[in-house]
Amino acid sequence: MRATMASPDLYRSLADDVVASGSETTAVPTPSTGETLHELPRSSADDVRDAVARARLAQLAWARAGFAERRRVLLRAHDLLLDRRELLLDLVQLESGKTRGQALEEVFQAASVTRYNALAARRVLHGRRRRAGIPLVMTTRVRYRPKGVAGVITPWNYALSLAAMDVMPALAAGCAVVQKADDQGALSILALRRAFVDAGVPEALWAVVAGPADEVGEALTDEADFICFTGSTAVGRRIAEKAGRRLVGASLELGGKNAAIVLDDVDPERAAADIAFGCFSAMGQLCVSMERIYVQRKVAGPFTKALVDRLGSATLGSSLDYGSDFGSLATAAQLDRVQAHLDDALGKGATVLAGGHARPEVGPWFFEPTVLTGVTPEMRVHAEETFGAVASLYLVDSEEEAVLAANASDYGLNASVFTTSPRRARRVAEALEAGSVNINEAYRGSFASVDAPMGGVKSSGVGRRNGPEGLMRFVEPVTISTATGLLQLPRSGREVGLLAEPFMLLARVLRGIRRR
């Protein structure tokens, strides 16, 4: 394991960027050893309000700067992210416990999202003419006004990439950001922010706060003009209720119990390799990873053997290089949750096909990638999101049965289908109730497609990030109509009477020529 580029001095320097007026701190451990990595300052509700007030002032100048200036700054930040990639990779690994390869996904995604929003913002958000209700008599134009201060609440599991997916479009649209970072991912977010500040983003424009959700998170959702939240469905519902009472918008990416369908024409070895990665990337602590595997009976034997062999030969580790296949769970609480779901399932009759044990000799929160069979509805792992190193395998007789089983969930975030037939793939994909569907890939196809919307249906959330839809979250459309003076619109009963028939004739003409 090579020496990290990070150091206690760097941790302290980054932590100093947290908006916190008091001296209270929180000890943040590293999953690789369980020992304290750094001390993170704790913000208060007053700190949040102060950060929002300063961000509002900074946002006025940032919005006036225009698309070209914002593009220049964001593209410079993109280049700094690539220049500092090794440091960012180290911080992501040290905070989350994931492998180097899975940390690389985060850095690549952050750079991609930055580049996309820098280049797309003007095209998506510049004002444009719309057809007027009465041609020639009126002209109509729509412009887009930034909403103001976006409140972004980011979880620990993919802190770098999830921060970028909400913060970058907000900045590109001309908004300011006050972000609540989870303690376990704060250094990665602060290092990301520092690259943007070094590139020219005003410090007050993007503020980072940290601390307990019931104080800091509540204060942020009380103050922000738009709220972005990634996390559990239970918390997302509470945020949605508060946003609704305040009549502000919210974008919520919530829980998932994602299904993978393996049809009977697959190459078992290849499908097993893809499923193993899709289930246990970041040790399953990924909102779009797979927790339910539906396999057609005809291929179940060779596929299951290949999956068990693949997981059995995988390397677990926390080295700061590309030598490990799977990393650690992020916290002691995550280990407890995984163990509780496993114990509940085994106690009610499930069987372990692969894994099933903690690995404290590797690190305090390591757990073997675990696949269960014989899972029944009374078990917690059947319908409840584990968000950890456990997946369940089910046999089905047809693709129709697989689709019905996959859709029989309160969640609908991501799904995947594995088959060599493009026709079958499209048919199954179109029948699945999910915000994104990947064919012959678990999640990276849709996750990396930053020009396409990402989000969930049912209890997996509302709103979309990425693509034009992700930018449109942060603006209010304003319609501006102008009378040309060619014809005076009626202002009295007599004038209306004189123009009534001509207007009805105009409506028929417009319908006849199919004019929108």
C-alpha positions in Angstrom: 0.0 0.0 0.0 1.6 3.2 -1.1 1.8 6.3 1.0 -1.2 8.6 0.7 -0.9 12.1 -0.8 -3.2 13.2 2.0 -2.0 14.2 5.5 -3.2 15.5 8.8 -2.2 19.0 7.8 -4.3 18.7 4.6 -7.3 17.4 6.6 -7.1 20.4 9.0 -6.8 22.8 6.1 -9.8 21.4 4.3 -11.8 21.2 7.5 -11.2 24.8 8.1 -13.4 25.6 5.1 -16.5 24.3 6.9 -18.7 27.1 8.0 -18.6 26.7 11.7 -18.4 29.4 14.4 -17.9 27.2 17.4 -15.1 24.9 18.5 -17.0 21.6 18.7 -15.8 18.9 16.4 -16.7 15.3 15.4 -14.1 12.5 15.1 -14.4 10.9 11.7 -12.9 7.4 11.4 -11.4 5.7 8.3 -13.0 2.3 7.4 -9.6 0.8 6.6 -8.6 0.7 10.3 -11.5 2.2 12.3 -9.1 4.8 13.7 -9.8 8.5 13.7 -8.9 10.1 10.3 -9.6 13.7 11.3 -11.7 16.0 13.4 -14.5 17.8 11.5 -15.9 21.1 12.8 -19.7 21.1 13.6 -21.9 23.8 12.3 -24.9 25.3 14.0 -28.3 26.4 12.7 -27.0 30.0 12.9 -24.0 29.0 10.8 -26.4 27.7 8.2 -28.4 30.9 8.2 -25.2 33.0 7.9 -23.9 30.9 5.0 -27.2 31.2 3.1 -27.2 35.0 3.6 -23.7 35.3 2.3 -24.5 33.0 -0.6 -27.5 35.1 -1.6 -25.2 38.2 -2.0 -22.6 36.2 -3.9 -25.3 34.7 -6.2 -26.4 38.1 -7.5 -22.9 38.8 -9.0 -22.5 35.2 -10.2 -25.8 35.3 -12.1 -24.9 38.6 -13.7 -21.6 37.3 -14.8 -23.3 35.3 -17.5 -22.9 31.9 -19.2 -19.6 32.6 -20.8 -17.9 33.5 -17.5 -19.4 30.6 -15.6 -18.4 28.3 -18.4 -14.8 29.5 -18.2 -14.6 29.0 -14.4 -16.2 25.6 -14.5 -14.0 24.3 -17.3 -11.0 25.5 -15.4 -12.3 23.6 -12.3 -12.7 20.5 -14.5 -9.0 20.6 -15.4 -8.0 21.1 -11.8 -10.0 18.0 -10.8 -8.1 15.9 -13.3 -4.8 17.5 -12.1 -5.6 16.6 -8.5 -7.1 13.2 -9.3 -4.7 11.1 -7.2 -5.4 13.2 -4.1 -9.2 13.0 -4.7 -8.9 9.2 -5.1 -7.0 8.9 -1.8 -9.6 11.0 0.1 -12.5 9.0 -1.4 -10.9 5.7 -0.4 -9.8 6.9 3.1 -13.3 8.2 3.9 -15.5 5.5 2.3 -13.5 2.3 2.3 -14.2 1.6 -1.3 -11.6 0.3 -3.8 -9.4 2.5 -6.0 -11.4 1.4 -9.1 -14.7 2.4 -7.5 -13.2 5.7 -6.3 -12.1 6.3 -9.9 -15.8 6.2 -10.9 -16.4 9.1 -8.6 -13.6 11.3 -9.9 -14.5 10.5 -13.5 -18.2 11.3 -12.8 -17.4 14.6 -11.1 -15.3 15.7 -14.1 -17.9 14.6 -16.6 -20.7 16.3 -14.8 -18.7 19.5 -14.6 -17.8 19.5 -18.2 -21.3 18.7 -19.3 -23.0 21.5 -17.3 -20.4 24.1 -18.2 -20.9 23.4 -21.9 -24.7 22.7 -21.9 -26.0 25.5 -19.7 -26.2 28.2 -22.3 -27.9 25.9 -24.9 -30.4 24.7 -22.4 -31.2 27.8 -20.4 -30.8 30.8 -22.8 -34.0 32.7 -23.5 -35.9 31.8 -26.6 -39.0 32.9 -28.5 -42.2 30.9 -28.2 -45.3 31.0 -30.4 -47.6 33.7 -29.3 -51.3 33.1 -28.8 -52.2 35.6 -31.5 -49.5 35.6 -34.2 -48.2 39.0 -35.3 -50.3 40.8 -32.7 -48.2 39.5 -29.8 -44.7 38.2 -29.4 -43.7 35.8 -26.6 -40.3 35.0 -25.1 -39.3 32.7 -22.2 -36.3 33.5 -20.1 -34.9 31.5 -17.2 -34.1 33.0 -13.8 -31.9 31.2 -11.3 -33.8 30.2 -8.2 -31.3 31.6 -5.8 -29.6 29.4 -3.2 -29.8 25.7 -3.6 -29.6 23.6 -0.4 -27.7 20.3 -1.2 -27.7 17.5 1.3 -25.2 14.8 0.3 -24.7 11.3 1.8 -21.5 9.6 2.6 -21.5 6.7 0.1 -20.7 8.6 -3.1 -19.9 12.0 -1.7 -17.8 13.3 -4.5 -19.9 12.3 -7.5 -23.2 13.0 -5.9 -22.1 16.4 -4.8 -21.0 17.2 -8.4 -24.3 16.0 -9.8 -26.2 18.5 -7.8 -23.8 21.4 -7.3 -22.4 21.7 -10.8 -25.8 22.3 -12.6 -26.7 24.7 -9.8 -23.6 26.8 -10.4 -23.9 26.5 -14.2 -27.5 27.8 -13.9 -26.4 30.9 -11.9 -27.4 29.7 -8.4 -25.4 29.6 -5.2 -25.1 26.5 -3.1 -25.0 25.8 0.6 -24.2 22.1 1.0 -24.6 19.9 4.0 -21.9 17.2 3.8 -22.1 14.0 5.7 -19.3 13.7 8.2 -18.0 10.5 6.5 -17.6 12.2 3.1 -16.8 15.8 4.1 -13.1 15.8 3.1 -13.9 14.6 -0.4 -16.5 17.4 -0.8 -14.2 20.0 0.6 -11.4 19.0 -1.7 -13.8 19.2 -4.7 -15.0 22.6 -3.6 -11.4 23.9 -3.2 -10.7 23.1 -6.8 -13.6 25.2 -7.8 -12.6 28.0 -5.6 -9.1 27.9 -7.0 -10.7 28.0 -10.4 -12.6 31.2 -9.6 -15.8 30.3 -7.9 -16.3 32.8 -5.1 -15.9 31.2 -1.7 -19.3 32.4 -0.4 -21.1 31.1 -3.5 -20.5 27.5 -2.4 -20.5 27.0 1.3 -20.2 23.7 3.1 -21.7 23.0 6.5 -21.6 19.9 8.7 -23.3 18.6 11.7 -26.4 16.7 12.9 -29.3 16.4 10.6 -31.9 17.5 13.1 -30.1 20.9 13.5 -28.0 21.6 10.4 -30.2 19.7 7.9 -33.4 21.2 9.3 -32.0 24.7 9.1 -30.9 24.3 5.5 -34.3 23.0 4.4 -35.8 26.0 6.2 -33.7 28.5 4.3 -32.9 27.2 0.8 -34.8 28.3 -2.3 -34.5 24.7 -3.7 -33.6 21.5 -2.0 -31.5 18.6 -3.4 -31.5 15.5 -1.2 -30.0 12.1 -1.7 -30.7 9.5 1.0 -33.3 7.3 2.6 -37.0 7.3 1.5 -38.1 8.0 5.1 -36.0 11.2 5.4 -36.9 12.2 1.8 -40.6 12.1 2.7 -40.0 14.5 5.6 -38.0 16.9 3.4 -40.7 16.8 0.7 -43.4 17.7 3.3 -41.3 20.7 4.5 -40.6 21.8 1.0 -44.3 21.5 0.2 -45.3 23.7 3.2 -42.8 26.3 2.1 -43.8 26.0 -1.6 -40.2 25.5 -2.8 -39.0 22.8 -5.1 -37.2 19.6 -4.2 -35.3 17.0 -6.1 -35.1 13.7 -4.1 -33.1 10.6 -5.0 -34.1 8.1 -2.4 -33.9 4.3 -1.7 -33.8 1.4 -4.1 -34.2 -2.3 -4.1 -32.9 -2.7 -7.6 -33.5 -5.8 -9.7 -31.3 -7.6 -12.2 -32.9 -10.0 -14.7 -30.7 -12.7 -16.2 -32.4 -14.3 -19.2 -31.6 -17.9 -20.4 -29.5 -16.9 -23.4 -26.7 -15.3 -21.6 -23.1 -16.3 -21.3 -23.1 -17.4 -17.6 -19.5 -16.4 -16.9 -19.9 -13.0 -18.4 -23.2 -12.3 -16.8 -21.9 -13.5 -13.4 -19.0 -11.1 -13.6 -21.3 -8.2 -14.4 -23.7 -9.1 -11.6 -21.0 -9.6 -9.0 -19.7 -6.1 -9.7 -23.2 -4.6 -10.0 -24.3 -6.0 -6.6 -21.1 -5.3 -4.6 -19.5 -2.2 -6.1 -18.9 0.0 -3.0 -20.0 -3.2 -1.1 -23.6 -2.6 -2.1 -23.6 0.9 -0.5 -24.8 2.4 -3.8 -28.4 3.5 -4.4 -28.4 2.0 -8.0 -26.6 -1.3 -7.2 -28.4 -4.6 -7.5 -30.0 -6.4 -4.5 -32.4 -8.8 -6.3 -31.2 -11.2 -8.9 -33.9 -13.0 -11.0 -32.4 -15.9 -13.1 -34.3 -18.0 -15.6 -34.2 -21.6 -14.4 -32.6 -22.9 -17.7 -29.4 -21.0 -17.0 -29.5 -20.9 -13.2 -27.1 -23.8 -12.6 -24.1 -22.5 -14.6 -24.8 -18.9 -13.7 -25.0 -19.6 -10.0 -21.7 -21.6 -10.1 -20.0 -18.8 -12.0 -21.3 -16.2 -9.6 -20.2 -18.1 -6.5 -16.7 -18.8 -8.0 -16.3 -15.2 -9.0 -17.1 -13.9 -5.5 -15.1 -16.6 -3.9 -11.9 -15.6 -5.7 -12.4 -11.9 -5.3 -9.8 -9.9 -3.3 -10.9 -7.7 -0.4 -8.7 -4.9 0.7 -8.2 -1.2 1.4 -5.0 -0.5 -0.5 -4.6 2.8 -2.2 -4.0 1.1 -5.6 -5.9 -1.1 -8.0 -5.2 -4.4 -6.3 -8.5 -5.0 -4.6 -11.8 -6.1 -6.1 -14.0 -5.1 -3.2 -13.6 -2.8 -0.3 -15.0 -2.2 3.2 -18.4 -1.2 4.5 -18.1 2.5 5.5 -19.1 2.4 9.2 -19.8 0.2 12.1 -23.5 1.0 11.7 -23.4 -0.4 8.2 -21.8 -3.6 9.4 -24.5 -4.0 12.0 -27.2 -3.5 9.4 -25.8 -6.1 7.1 -25.3 -8.6 9.9 -28.9 -8.0 11.1 -30.4 -8.5 7.7 -28.3 -11.7 7.2 -29.2 -13.1 10.7 -32.9 -12.4 10.1 -32.8 -14.2 6.7 -30.9 -17.2 8.0 -33.1 -17.5 11.0 -36.1 -17.7 8.8 -34.7 -20.4 6.4 -32.6 -18.6 3.8 -29.4 -20.3 2.6 -26.0 -18.7 1.9 -24.7 -19.3 -1.6 -21.6 -17.1 -1.3 -19.9 -15.1 1.5 -21.8 -14.7 4.7 -19.0 -13.7 7.1 -17.4 -10.6 8.5 -13.7 -10.3 7.8 -12.1 -8.4 10.7 -8.7 -9.7 9.9 -8.8 -7.5 6.7 -10.3 -4.5 8.5 -12.9 -3.7 11.2 -15.9 -3.3 8.8 -15.1 -5.7 6.0 -17.8 -8.2 5.1 -17.7 -10.8 2.4 -20.0 -10.2 -0.6 -23.0 -12.4 0.2 -25.6 -14.0 -2.0 -28.6 -15.7 -0.5 -31.2 -18.1 -1.9 -34.5 -19.3 -0.4 -35.5 -15.7 0.5 -39.2 -15.4 1.4 -41.4 -12.3 1.9 -41.3 -12.4 5.7 -37.5 -11.8 5.6 -36.2 -8.2 5.8 -33.9 -8.7 2.8 -36.9 -9.6 0.6 -38.3 -6.0 0.2 -36.3 -3.8 2.6 -33.2 -2.0 1.2 -30.1 -3.5 2.8 -27.7 -1.0 1.3 -24.8 -3.3 2.0 -23.1 -6.5 1.1 -26.1 -8.8 0.7 -28.0 -9.8 -2.5 -30.8 -12.4 -3.0 -31.1 -14.8 -5.9 -34.4 -16.0 -7.2 -35.3 -18.6 -9.9 -38.0 -17.7 -12.5 -39.4 -19.7 -15.4 -40.1 -16.9 -17.9 -39.2 -13.3 -18.6 -42.8 -12.3 -17.8 -42.4 -13.8 -14.3 -39.1 -12.0 -13.9 -40.6 -8.6 -14.9 -43.6 -9.1 -12.5 -41.3 -10.0 -9.6 -39.0 -7.1 -10.4 -41.9 -4.6 -10.5 -43.4 -5.9 -7.3 -41.5 -3.4 -5.2 -42.2 -0.1 -3.5 -39.0 1.1 -5.2 -38.2 2.0 -8.8 -34.7 3.5 -9.1 -32.6 1.3 -11.3 -32.9 -2.1 -13.0 -30.9 -4.2 -15.4 -31.5 -7.0 -17.9 -28.9 -9.4 -19.2 -29.5 -11.1 -22.6 -27.8 -11.6 -26.0 -31.0 -10.7 -27.8 -31.5 -6.9 -28.5 -35.2 -7.6 -29.1 -35.7 -9.3 -25.7 -33.6 -6.7 -24.0 -35.8 -3.8 -25.3 -39.0 -5.7 -24.5 -38.0 -6.3 -20.9 -36.5 -2.9 -20.4 -39.6 -1.1 -21.5 -41.7 -3.2 -19.1 -39.6 -2.5 -16.0 -40.8 0.2 -13.6 -37.6 2.1 -12.9 -36.1 5.5 -13.6 -33.2 3.9 -15.4 -32.7 0.5 -17.0 -29.3 -0.9 -18.1 -28.9 -3.6 -20.6 -26.0 -6.0 -20.1 -24.6 -3.6 -17.5 -25.7 -3.1 -13.9 -25.7 0.7 -13.4 -22.7 2.4 -15.0 -24.3 2.9 -18.4 -27.1 5.2 -17.1 -25.0 6.6 -14.2 -22.3 7.8 -16.6 -24.7 9.2 -19.2 -24.6 12.8 -17.9 -26.7 14.0 -20.8 -29.6 11.8 -19.7 -31.9 12.2 -16.7 -31.3 10.1 -13.6 -33.9 9.5 -10.8 -36.5 7.2 -9.5 -40.2 6.4 -9.6 -42.5 5.2 -6.8 -40.7 5.4 -3.4 -37.3 6.0 -5.0 -37.8 9.7 -5.3 -39.0 12.7 -7.4 -37.2 14.9 -9.9 -34.2 14.1 -12.0 -30.5 15.0 -12.0 -28.2 15.1 -15.1 -29.1 16.2 -18.6 -31.2 19.2 -19.4 -33.7 18.1 -16.8 -31.0 18.4 -14.1 -30.2 22.0 -15.2 -33.9 23.0 -15.4 -34.3 22.2 -11.6 -32.4 25.3 -10.7 -34.3 27.9 -12.7 -37.7 29.5 -12.9 -39.2 30.1 -16.3 -40.4 33.6 -16.9 -42.8 34.3 -19.8 -42.5 37.8 -21.4 -45.2 38.7 -23.9 -45.2 42.0 -25.9 -48.0 43.6 -27.9 -46.7 44.5 -31.3 -49.2 47.3 -32.0 -50.3 45.8 -35.3 -53.8 45.2 -33.8 -55.3 46.6 -30.6 -56.8 43.8 -28.5 -60.4 44.5 -27.4 -60.9 46.4 -24.1 -64.7 46.7 -24.0 -67.7 44.6 -24.6 -68.4 46.3 -28.0 -64.8 45.7 -29.2 -65.0 42.1 -28.1 -68.2 41.7 -30.1 -66.6 43.1 -33.3 -63.6 40.8 -33.1 -65.3 37.6 -31.8 -66.0 36.1 -35.2 -62.6 37.0 -36.7 -60.9 35.4 -33.7 -63.0 32.2 -34.1 -62.0 32.1 -37.7 -58.4 32.6 -36.8 -58.6 29.6 -34.4 -60.1 27.4 -37.2 -57.3 28.6 -39.7 -54.6 27.8 -37.1 -56.1 24.3 -36.6 -56.3 23.8 -40.3 -52.7 24.6 -40.9 -51.7 22.6 -37.8 -50.1 25.6 -36.2 -49.3 25.0 -32.6 
